[in-house]
């Protein structure tokens, strides 16, 4: 889980530079962290961004990693994402 989280969080600054104000990215991150969204629902949400079967399988595993975490951990991930978006190095507002 830690490695997956590191890769996801490493991608956030790149995405905030590449797509300042990208609401689709914000929504996908929010749905990834949201524990009430099932793996199947999540795969449906990201299908347009990852249409291949092995992409869907990988995203299902990513979502399951987040579902396996406590609510406290998920809240901390949201705080971390907000901190990245609101940092001086990220020229967008989340």
N, CA, C and O atoms as CSV, one atom per row, in Angstrom:
chain,resi,resn,atom,element,x,y,z
A,1,UNK,N,N,0.821,-1.193,0.000
A,1,UNK,CA,C,0.000,0.000,0.000
A,1,UNK,C,C,0.864,1.255,0.000
A,1,UNK,O,O,0.552,2.232,-0.681
A,2,UNK,N,N,1.942,1.224,0.762
A,2,UNK,CA,C,2.768,2.419,0.862
A,2,UNK,C,C,3.359,2.793,-0.488
A,2,UNK,O,O,3.423,3.975,-0.826
A,3,UNK,N,N,3.791,1.809,-1.263
A,3,UNK,CA,C,4.367,2.088,-2.571
A,3,UNK,C,C,3.318,2.669,-3.520
A,3,UNK,O,O,3.598,3.616,-4.255
A,4,UNK,N,N,2.128,2.108,-3.504
A,4,UNK,CA,C,1.042,2.618,-4.348
A,4,UNK,C,C,0.727,4.062,-3.973
A,4,UNK,O,O,0.551,4.915,-4.843
A,5,UNK,N,N,0.660,4.323,-2.681
A,5,UNK,CA,C,0.357,5.674,-2.216
A,5,UNK,C,C,1.457,6.646,-2.623
A,5,UNK,O,O,1.167,7.775,-3.019
A,6,UNK,N,N,2.700,6.226,-2.531
A,6,UNK,CA,C,3.820,7.082,-2.937
A,6,UNK,C,C,3.715,7.433,-4.415
A,6,UNK,O,O,3.899,8.591,-4.791
A,7,UNK,N,N,3.418,6.439,-5.263
A,7,UNK,CA,C,3.292,6.706,-6.696
A,7,UNK,C,C,2.131,7.656,-6.988
A,7,UNK,O,O,2.256,8.562,-7.813
A,8,UNK,N,N,1.009,7.449,-6.313
A,8,UNK,CA,C,-0.137,8.319,-6.546
A,8,UNK,C,C,0.174,9.748,-6.108
A,8,UNK,O,O,-0.129,10.704,-6.822
A,9,UNK,N,N,0.774,9.883,-4.944
A,9,UNK,CA,C,1.073,11.217,-4.441
A,9,UNK,C,C,2.173,11.895,-5.242
A,9,UNK,O,O,2.204,13.121,-5.344
A,10,UNK,N,N,3.070,11.108,-5.808
A,10,UNK,CA,C,4.119,11.693,-6.656
A,10,UNK,C,C,3.523,12.248,-7.943
A,10,UNK,O,O,4.064,13.188,-8.524
A,11,UNK,N,N,2.428,11.679,-8.383
A,11,UNK,CA,C,1.803,12.129,-9.623
A,11,UNK,C,C,0.997,13.416,-9.441
A,11,UNK,O,O,0.764,14.135,-10.413
A,12,UNK,N,N,0.574,13.712,-8.230
A,12,UNK,CA,C,-0.281,14.882,-8.006
A,12,UNK,C,C,0.397,16.190,-8.408
A,12,UNK,O,O,-0.213,16.982,-9.126
A,13,UNK,N,N,1.639,16.452,-7.974
A,13,UNK,CA,C,2.255,17.726,-8.405
A,13,UNK,C,C,2.421,17.828,-9.915
A,13,UNK,O,O,2.273,18.910,-10.483
A,14,UNK,N,N,2.724,16.724,-10.562
A,14,UNK,CA,C,2.857,16.725,-12.019
A,14,UNK,C,C,1.521,17.072,-12.654
A,14,UNK,O,O,1.465,17.860,-13.599
A,15,UNK,N,N,0.457,16.493,-12.146
A,15,UNK,CA,C,-0.870,16.747,-12.699
A,15,UNK,C,C,-1.325,18.167,-12.416
A,15,UNK,O,O,-2.018,18.765,-13.240
A,16,UNK,N,N,-0.949,18.722,-11.268
A,16,UNK,CA,C,-1.407,20.087,-10.994
A,16,UNK,C,C,-0.684,21.078,-11.890
A,16,UNK,O,O,-1.239,22.130,-12.209
A,17,UNK,N,N,0.536,20.772,-12.302
A,17,UNK,CA,C,1.219,21.637,-13.262
A,17,UNK,C,C,0.651,21.437,-14.666
A,17,UNK,O,O,0.463,22.397,-15.413
A,18,UNK,N,N,0.387,20.201,-15.008
A,18,UNK,CA,C,-0.065,19.887,-16.364
A,18,UNK,C,C,-1.506,20.324,-16.607
A,18,UNK,O,O,-1.869,20.672,-17.730
A,19,UNK,N,N,-2.311,20.307,-15.578
A,19,UNK,CA,C,-3.732,20.593,-15.789
A,19,UNK,C,C,-4.279,21.417,-14.634
A,19,UNK,O,O,-5.091,20.939,-13.843
A,20,UNK,N,N,-3.836,22.625,-14.551
A,20,UNK,CA,C,-4.266,23.509,-13.472
A,20,UNK,C,C,-5.783,23.639,-13.461
A,20,UNK,O,O,-6.396,24.037,-14.451
A,21,UNK,N,N,-6.372,23.297,-12.326
A,21,UNK,CA,C,-7.817,23.385,-12.195
A,21,UNK,C,C,-8.565,22.236,-12.821
A,21,UNK,O,O,-9.732,22.392,-13.179
A,22,UNK,N,N,-7.939,21.095,-12.964
A,22,UNK,CA,C,-8.571,19.933,-13.599
A,22,UNK,C,C,-9.582,19.304,-12.640
A,22,UNK,O,O,-9.213,18.621,-11.685
A,23,UNK,N,N,-10.856,19.548,-12.912
A,23,UNK,CA,C,-11.904,19.034,-12.038
A,23,UNK,C,C,-12.043,17.524,-12.151
A,23,UNK,O,O,-12.416,16.872,-11.176
A,24,UNK,N,N,-11.755,16.953,-13.311
A,24,UNK,CA,C,-11.824,15.497,-13.470
A,24,UNK,C,C,-10.804,14.817,-12.561
A,24,UNK,O,O,-11.108,13.817,-11.910
A,25,UNK,N,N,-9.592,15.370,-12.525
A,25,UNK,CA,C,-8.548,14.813,-11.654
A,25,UNK,C,C,-8.952,14.943,-10.187
A,25,UNK,O,O,-8.780,14.008,-9.406
A,26,UNK,N,N,-9.487,16.098,-9.818
A,26,UNK,CA,C,-9.936,16.303,-8.441
A,26,UNK,C,C,-11.015,15.295,-8.067
A,26,UNK,O,O,-11.004,14.743,-6.967
A,27,UNK,N,N,-11.947,15.058,-8.988
A,27,UNK,CA,C,-13.037,14.114,-8.731
A,27,UNK,C,C,-12.516,12.687,-8.596
A,27,UNK,O,O,-12.954,11.952,-7.711
A,28,UNK,N,N,-11.592,12.287,-9.456
A,28,UNK,CA,C,-11.041,10.930,-9.382
A,28,UNK,C,C,-10.308,10.729,-8.060
A,28,UNK,O,O,-10.449,9.681,-7.429
A,29,UNK,N,N,-9.536,11.712,-7.641
A,29,UNK,CA,C,-8.824,11.596,-6.360
A,29,UNK,C,C,-9.826,11.496,-5.210
A,29,UNK,O,O,-9.655,10.683,-4.302
A,30,UNK,N,N,-10.867,12.324,-5.251
A,30,UNK,CA,C,-11.888,12.284,-4.201
A,30,UNK,C,C,-12.580,10.928,-4.160
A,30,UNK,O,O,-12.842,10.399,-3.080
A,31,UNK,N,N,-12.878,10.359,-5.326
A,31,UNK,CA,C,-13.533,9.048,-5.369
A,31,UNK,C,C,-12.590,7.931,-4.937
A,31,UNK,O,O,-13.032,6.921,-4.390
A,32,UNK,N,N,-11.302,8.105,-5.180
A,32,UNK,CA,C,-10.313,7.116,-4.742
A,32,UNK,C,C,-10.273,7.065,-3.230
A,32,UNK,O,O,-10.192,5.984,-2.647
A,33,UNK,N,N,-10.327,8.210,-2.593
A,33,UNK,CA,C,-10.243,8.297,-1.138
A,33,UNK,C,C,-11.573,7.941,-0.465
A,33,UNK,O,O,-11.584,7.494,0.682
A,34,UNK,N,N,-12.677,8.133,-1.159
A,34,UNK,CA,C,-14.013,7.920,-0.601
A,34,UNK,C,C,-14.256,6.434,-0.327
A,34,UNK,O,O,-14.261,5.618,-1.249
A,35,UNK,N,N,-14.454,6.096,0.932
A,35,UNK,CA,C,-14.637,4.688,1.298
A,35,UNK,C,C,-16.017,4.145,0.954
A,35,UNK,O,O,-16.224,2.933,1.017
A,36,UNK,N,N,-16.966,5.001,0.595
A,36,UNK,CA,C,-18.310,4.523,0.238
A,36,UNK,C,C,-18.426,4.147,-1.240
A,36,UNK,O,O,-19.466,3.644,-1.666
A,37,UNK,N,N,-17.380,4.384,-2.020
A,37,UNK,CA,C,-17.370,4.023,-3.441
A,37,UNK,C,C,-16.748,2.633,-3.577
A,37,UNK,O,O,-15.615,2.408,-3.151
A,38,UNK,N,N,-17.489,1.714,-4.168
A,38,UNK,CA,C,-16.987,0.343,-4.324
A,38,UNK,C,C,-15.981,0.267,-5.467
A,38,UNK,O,O,-15.832,1.203,-6.252
A,39,UNK,N,N,-15.298,-0.865,-5.539
A,39,UNK,CA,C,-14.326,-1.079,-6.617
A,39,UNK,C,C,-15.025,-1.025,-7.976
A,39,UNK,O,O,-14.518,-0.398,-8.906
A,40,UNK,N,N,-16.173,-1.671,-8.097
A,40,UNK,CA,C,-16.904,-1.686,-9.374
A,40,UNK,C,C,-17.353,-0.277,-9.772
A,40,UNK,O,O,-17.234,0.103,-10.937
A,41,UNK,N,N,-17.865,0.494,-8.818
A,41,UNK,CA,C,-18.270,1.877,-9.109
A,41,UNK,C,C,-17.060,2.704,-9.544
A,41,UNK,O,O,-17.135,3.482,-10.495
A,42,UNK,N,N,-15.952,2.524,-8.836
A,42,UNK,CA,C,-14.734,3.272,-9.144
A,42,UNK,C,C,-14.234,2.939,-10.551
A,42,UNK,O,O,-13.858,3.833,-11.308
A,43,UNK,N,N,-14.231,1.659,-10.894
A,43,UNK,CA,C,-13.797,1.260,-12.238
A,43,UNK,C,C,-14.703,1.867,-13.301
A,43,UNK,O,O,-14.236,2.214,-14.386
A,44,UNK,N,N,-15.986,1.999,-13.003
A,44,UNK,CA,C,-16.895,2.654,-13.936
A,44,UNK,C,C,-16.578,4.133,-14.098
A,44,UNK,O,O,-16.683,4.681,-15.195
A,45,UNK,N,N,-16.192,4.774,-13.003
A,45,UNK,CA,C,-15.858,6.199,-13.053
A,45,UNK,C,C,-14.594,6.482,-13.852
A,45,UNK,O,O,-14.501,7.502,-14.535
A,46,UNK,N,N,-13.624,5.583,-13.769
A,46,UNK,CA,C,-12.332,5.834,-14.424
A,46,UNK,C,C,-12.209,5.124,-15.776
A,46,UNK,O,O,-11.152,5.168,-16.406
A,47,UNK,N,N,-13.272,4.479,-16.214
A,47,UNK,CA,C,-13.216,3.701,-17.454
A,47,UNK,C,C,-12.795,4.546,-18.668
A,47,UNK,O,O,-12.065,4.056,-19.530
A,48,UNK,N,N,-13.240,5.786,-18.745
A,48,UNK,CA,C,-12.890,6.619,-19.901
A,48,UNK,C,C,-11.414,6.994,-19.904
A,48,UNK,O,O,-10.856,7.303,-20.957
A,49,UNK,N,N,-10.776,6.969,-18.733
A,49,UNK,CA,C,-9.358,7.314,-18.653
A,49,UNK,C,C,-8.450,6.098,-18.770
A,49,UNK,O,O,-7.272,6.219,-19.105
A,50,UNK,N,N,-9.011,4.925,-18.490
A,50,UNK,CA,C,-8.231,3.680,-18.537
A,50,UNK,C,C,-9.123,2.571,-19.103
A,50,UNK,O,O,-9.623,1.733,-18.352
A,51,UNK,N,N,-9.323,2.565,-20.415
A,51,UNK,CA,C,-10.293,1.640,-21.004
A,51,UNK,C,C,-9.813,0.189,-21.140
A,51,UNK,O,O,-10.635,-0.710,-21.316
A,52,UNK,N,N,-8.521,-0.051,-21.063
A,52,UNK,CA,C,-8.011,-1.408,-21.262
A,52,UNK,C,C,-8.245,-2.287,-20.034
A,52,UNK,O,O,-8.208,-1.796,-18.906
A,53,UNK,N,N,-8.485,-3.575,-20.244
A,53,UNK,CA,C,-8.798,-4.474,-19.114
A,53,UNK,C,C,-7.711,-4.512,-18.043
A,53,UNK,O,O,-8.025,-4.528,-16.853
A,54,UNK,N,N,-6.448,-4.528,-18.439
A,54,UNK,CA,C,-5.396,-4.581,-17.405
A,54,UNK,C,C,-5.296,-3.259,-16.664
A,54,UNK,O,O,-4.887,-3.243,-15.503
A,55,UNK,N,N,-5.657,-2.147,-17.300
A,55,UNK,CA,C,-5.719,-0.867,-16.590
A,55,UNK,C,C,-6.838,-0.902,-15.552
A,55,UNK,O,O,-6.660,-0.458,-14.417
A,56,UNK,N,N,-7.973,-1.426,-15.946
A,56,UNK,CA,C,-9.107,-1.527,-15.030
A,56,UNK,C,C,-8.766,-2.411,-13.832
A,56,UNK,O,O,-9.131,-2.101,-12.698
A,57,UNK,N,N,-8.068,-3.506,-14.094
A,57,UNK,CA,C,-7.672,-4.418,-13.011
A,57,UNK,C,C,-6.720,-3.710,-12.048
A,57,UNK,O,O,-6.865,-3.830,-10.831
A,58,UNK,N,N,-5.748,-2.976,-12.589
A,58,UNK,CA,C,-4.792,-2.254,-11.748
A,58,UNK,C,C,-5.503,-1.180,-10.916
A,58,UNK,O,O,-5.206,-1.015,-9.733
A,59,UNK,N,N,-6.433,-0.456,-11.529
A,59,UNK,CA,C,-7.169,0.568,-10.793
A,59,UNK,C,C,-8.080,-0.050,-9.733
A,59,UNK,O,O,-8.309,0.544,-8.680
A,60,UNK,N,N,-8.592,-1.232,-10.015
A,60,UNK,CA,C,-9.378,-1.951,-9.013
A,60,UNK,C,C,-8.533,-2.298,-7.801
A,60,UNK,O,O,-8.986,-2.182,-6.662
A,61,UNK,N,N,-7.301,-2.723,-8.052
A,61,UNK,CA,C,-6.394,-3.030,-6.943
A,61,UNK,C,C,-6.028,-1.773,-6.165
A,61,UNK,O,O,-5.940,-1.800,-4.938
A,62,UNK,N,N,-5.813,-0.660,-6.888
A,62,UNK,CA,C,-5.527,0.608,-6.224
A,62,UNK,C,C,-6.676,1.003,-5.305
A,62,UNK,O,O,-6.461,1.365,-4.148
A,63,UNK,N,N,-7.898,0.929,-5.829
A,63,UNK,CA,C,-9.068,1.306,-5.027
A,63,UNK,C,C,-9.205,0.382,-3.821
A,63,UNK,O,O,-9.538,0.837,-2.727
A,64,UNK,N,N,-8.950,-0.908,-4.012
A,64,UNK,CA,C,-9.056,-1.852,-2.902
A,64,UNK,C,C,-8.045,-1.527,-1.804
A,64,UNK,O,O,-8.331,-1.706,-0.620
A,65,UNK,N,N,-6.870,-1.051,-2.195
A,65,UNK,CA,C,-5.871,-0.636,-1.201
A,65,UNK,C,C,-6.433,0.471,-0.316
A,65,UNK,O,O,-6.225,0.468,0.898
A,66,UNK,N,N,-7.138,1.409,-0.921
A,66,UNK,CA,C,-7.718,2.495,-0.139
A,66,UNK,C,C,-8.903,2.006,0.692
A,66,UNK,O,O,-9.115,2.491,1.803
A,67,UNK,N,N,-9.675,1.056,0.171
A,67,UNK,CA,C,-10.796,0.511,0.930
A,67,UNK,C,C,-10.318,-0.255,2.160
A,67,UNK,O,O,-11.039,-0.348,3.153
A,68,UNK,N,N,-9.123,-0.795,2.099
A,68,UNK,CA,C,-8.568,-1.562,3.215
A,68,UNK,C,C,-8.029,-0.674,4.340
A,68,UNK,O,O,-7.654,-1.178,5.399
A,69,UNK,N,N,-7.989,0.628,4.121
A,69,UNK,CA,C,-7.444,1.555,5.115
A,69,UNK,C,C,-8.536,2.043,6.058
A,69,UNK,O,O,-9.724,1.987,5.738
A,70,UNK,N,N,-8.115,2.519,7.221
A,70,UNK,CA,C,-9.063,3.060,8.196
A,70,UNK,C,C,-9.546,4.437,7.737
A,70,UNK,O,O,-8.931,5.070,6.878
A,71,UNK,N,N,-10.649,4.886,8.319
A,71,UNK,CA,C,-11.172,6.213,8.005
A,71,UNK,C,C,-10.166,7.298,8.392
A,71,UNK,O,O,-10.059,8.325,7.723
A,72,UNK,N,N,-9.434,7.059,9.476
A,72,UNK,CA,C,-8.423,8.022,9.904
A,72,UNK,C,C,-7.318,8.165,8.845
A,72,UNK,O,O,-6.880,9.275,8.542
A,73,UNK,N,N,-6.882,7.045,8.295
A,73,UNK,CA,C,-5.850,7.085,7.253
A,73,UNK,C,C,-6.368,7.804,6.017
A,73,UNK,O,O,-5.647,8.607,5.425
A,74,UNK,N,N,-7.605,7.529,5.619
A,74,UNK,CA,C,-8.184,8.192,4.454
A,74,UNK,C,C,-8.311,9.698,4.686
A,74,UNK,O,O,-8.092,10.488,3.767
A,75,UNK,N,N,-8.659,10.092,5.897
A,75,UNK,CA,C,-8.737,11.516,6.216
A,75,UNK,C,C,-7.347,12.155,6.129
A,75,UNK,O,O,-7.208,13.289,5.671
A,76,UNK,N,N,-6.330,11.426,6.567
A,76,UNK,CA,C,-4.960,11.941,6.483
A,76,UNK,C,C,-4.499,12.070,5.034
A,76,UNK,O,O,-3.768,13.003,4.702
A,77,UNK,N,N,-4.913,11.150,4.172
A,77,UNK,CA,C,-4.570,11.242,2.749
A,77,UNK,C,C,-5.216,12.487,2.152
A,77,UNK,O,O,-4.592,13.193,1.360
A,78,UNK,N,N,-6.457,12.756,2.525
A,78,UNK,CA,C,-7.130,13.973,2.028
A,78,UNK,C,C,-6.393,15.223,2.486
A,78,UNK,O,O,-6.225,16.161,1.708
A,79,UNK,N,N,-5.952,15.247,3.735
A,79,UNK,CA,C,-5.185,16.389,4.243
A,79,UNK,C,C,-3.904,16.554,3.436
A,79,UNK,O,O,-3.513,17.671,3.098
A,80,UNK,N,N,-3.251,15.432,3.130
A,80,UNK,CA,C,-2.012,15.481,2.354
A,80,UNK,C,C,-2.265,15.999,0.934
A,80,UNK,O,O,-1.510,16.833,0.435
A,81,UNK,N,N,-3.310,15.512,0.294
A,81,UNK,CA,C,-3.652,15.978,-1.056
A,81,UNK,C,C,-3.951,17.478,-1.033
A,81,UNK,O,O,-3.489,18.221,-1.899
A,82,UNK,N,N,-4.722,17.916,-0.045
A,82,UNK,CA,C,-5.031,19.348,0.078
A,82,UNK,C,C,-3.765,20.166,0.299
A,82,UNK,O,O,-3.624,21.259,-0.250
A,83,UNK,N,N,-2.849,19.640,1.102
A,83,UNK,CA,C,-1.592,20.349,1.358
A,83,UNK,C,C,-0.773,20.489,0.078
A,83,UNK,O,O,-0.160,21.530,-0.157
A,84,UNK,N,N,-0.762,19.451,-0.743
A,84,UNK,CA,C,-0.029,19.514,-2.010
A,84,UNK,C,C,-0.675,20.549,-2.927
A,84,UNK,O,O,0.019,21.385,-3.506
A,85,UNK,N,N,-1.999,20.498,-3.062
A,85,UNK,CA,C,-2.695,21.442,-3.936
A,85,UNK,C,C,-2.554,22.886,-3.467
A,85,UNK,O,O,-2.514,23.806,-4.284
A,86,UNK,N,N,-2.479,23.082,-2.174
A,86,UNK,CA,C,-2.404,24.434,-1.621
A,86,UNK,C,C,-0.968,24.893,-1.367
A,86,UNK,O,O,-0.749,25.959,-0.792
A,87,UNK,N,N,-0.009,24.106,-1.788
A,87,UNK,CA,C,1.395,24.487,-1.580
A,87,UNK,C,C,1.791,25.578,-2.568
A,87,UNK,O,O,1.137,25.780,-3.591
A,88,UNK,N,N,2.858,26.265,-2.245
A,88,UNK,CA,C,3.341,27.336,-3.124
A,88,UNK,C,C,3.890,26.797,-4.437
A,88,UNK,O,O,4.000,27.538,-5.413
A,89,UNK,N,N,4.238,25.502,-4.470
A,89,UNK,CA,C,4.777,24.902,-5.688
A,89,UNK,C,C,3.696,24.414,-6.650
A,89,UNK,O,O,4.013,23.987,-7.761
A,90,UNK,N,N,2.455,24.469,-6.253
A,90,UNK,CA,C,1.355,24.003,-7.100
A,90,UNK,C,C,0.458,25.184,-7.425
A,90,UNK,O,O,-0.305,25.633,-6.570
A,91,UNK,N,N,0.536,25.695,-8.646
A,91,UNK,CA,C,-0.174,26.937,-8.990
A,91,UNK,C,C,-1.648,26.759,-9.318
A,91,UNK,O,O,-2.139,27.372,-10.266
A,92,UNK,N,N,-2.350,25.956,-8.579
A,92,UNK,CA,C,-3.788,25.786,-8.806
A,92,UNK,C,C,-4.485,25.732,-7.471
A,92,UNK,O,O,-3.846,25.524,-6.440
A,93,UNK,N,N,-5.774,25.913,-7.477
A,93,UNK,CA,C,-6.555,25.727,-6.266
A,93,UNK,C,C,-7.410,24.503,-6.457
A,93,UNK,O,O,-8.002,24.313,-7.519
A,94,UNK,N,N,-7.483,23.660,-5.429
A,94,UNK,CA,C,-8.232,22.397,-5.534
A,94,UNK,C,C,-9.700,22.629,-5.281
A,94,UNK,O,O,-10.491,21.686,-5.326
